[in-house]
Amino acid sequence: VPDPSPFEKCLLDIHAELVSYRRPDLVIAGNLLENCVRELSRTLVPPEKQTRIPENLLAARRLMHAALGRPLTLEDLARAAGMSEGYFCTRFKEVFGLSPMEYLIQHRMHHAIHLLANPNLSITEIAAQCGYADAFFFSRMFKKHSGLSPREVRRRQATGQPGLS
């Protein structure tokens, strides 16, 4: 890295969040790490070789992030991108490395982990806020993606244990 100072600042921000006097917010720490990796990528890849994410794919991704609590279909996402479903799936996977629905599920599961830290929310409420009408199906999907049940993650968060694989 030609100038390590921006990267070092990112790492210091992550460290500060993880050792803060309050319980560290893993979502914030994850976002800081993501920003750190992006900054490192910008430093290592010359501007002329950096690829721009097409705006129509960004629009579909923004819809995924904005509509966490409501059902989304592939048709909805393709429409937001102004593409056919087949072409949208192909381009999305080329750019983001996951199919649109895999990306959406992964994003919803990360959001669920954040919500599980709130003991005032029931698993059913968390499922609904993550776009799942059926709490049992949500729990199965959560366990499939994280390796632990929502209750186990909540228990581990409450006791300060590492909770996810």
N, C-alpha and C positions, 0 to 999 in steps of 0.2 A: 504494500500500500504506500503510494508516494507520500501522502500526508495522513498519518494515523490519528490526528487529533479529532476529526469528526467521529470516527469509529470509537475512539476511546471515550468520548463524551457519551455516545449511545450506550456503551457498556456501563459507564458510571451511572447513567439514568436508570438502567435496568437494576443494577446493584442497589441503588438507593430505594427503589420501589420494593425490592425483595427483603431488605433489612429495615424497612421503615418501622417506626414505633407501633403502628397499627398493623392489623393483619394485611399482608400484601395482597393487592388485587391482581390476580393472575391474568385477567383480561388486559389490564393496563400493561403488565409486564410482557405479555404476548405481543401487544401492539408495539411496544418499544422495541422488542426484538425484531419484529417484522420491519420496522422503520430502519433499524440498524443494518439489517441484511440488504434492504433497498439502497441505503447510503453506500454500503460497501460495494454493491453491484455497480452503482453509478461511478464509483471511483475506479473500479477495475475494468469496466467496459467503456471504450471510447464512445463519445456521443454519436459518431457516425455509424457505429455498429449496434447501438441501442435500438430495440424495436418498440414502436409505439403500439399500444393496445387500441384497436379500432373503437371509435366512440360508440358504435352500435352495440358492441359486446359489453362495454362499460355501462351502457344504459340498462342492459339486461341484468348485469351484476348488481347495479344500484337497486333495481326492482327487488332482487332477492334479499338484499340487506334491509330494504324498507318494509317488506311485506313478510316479516318473520312469522307473524301470528295468523296469517291467512293462507289458505291453500293456493298453491301456484302450480300450473300445469306447464308442460313443455310448450304448449301452444301459446300460453301467456308470455313466456320468456322469448320465444321466437318472434312473436308479434312486437314485443318491446324492442327487439333488435332489428326489426324490419326484414326478417329472413324467413325462408322456409324452415320447417322443423329439422329436416335432415341436414341442411347446410349449416344451420345454427349449431347443431350438436357437433358437427365436424370442426367448425371454426373455434367454438368455445373450448373444446378439448385440446386443439392445437395450441391455443393461446394460454389457457389456464392449467392444463395438465390433468383435468378431471372432466367428466361429462357434466353437463349443467345440473342434472339431478343429484349426482354425487357431491358436487360443490355445494348445492343448496342444503343437502342433508348434513354435510360436514359443518357448514356455517350454523345451522340450527343446533347442532349438538354442542358446539362451542358456546353458543348463547345459553343453552340449557345449563352447562357447567357453571356459568356465571350466575344464573338465577338460582341454582341449588344452594348457593351460599346464603340465600335469604331464607331463614327458617320459618318465616311467616307465610311463605308460598307453599301450597300443597303440590305434590307431583302432578296432579290433574291440572292445576292452574299453570304450572310450568309447561306441561305438554301443550296446553291451549296457546300459550304465549309463543310457543315454538312452531305453531301450525299443525298440531296433531289433535284431532278431536277425541281420539281414543288413547287414554293414558296407558293402557296395557301395551298397545302397539308402540307407543312412544318409548316405554321402558325397554321393550325388546330391541328397538332400533338403537337406543342409547347404549345398551349393554353390548350390542354387536359392534358399535363404533368405538366405545371407550374401554371395553373389557370389564366394566363394573356396572352394577345397577345404579340407578339414580340415588336410591337410598344409601347405598354403600359410599358413593361419592360424597353425599351430604354428610354422612357420619365421619368420613375421613377429613372433610373440610372443617367440621366442627372441632375435631381433636387435633388439627394441625398436621395430620399425616399426609404424605403424598397420596393423591387420589387417583391418578390416571396412568394408564399404560401408553 
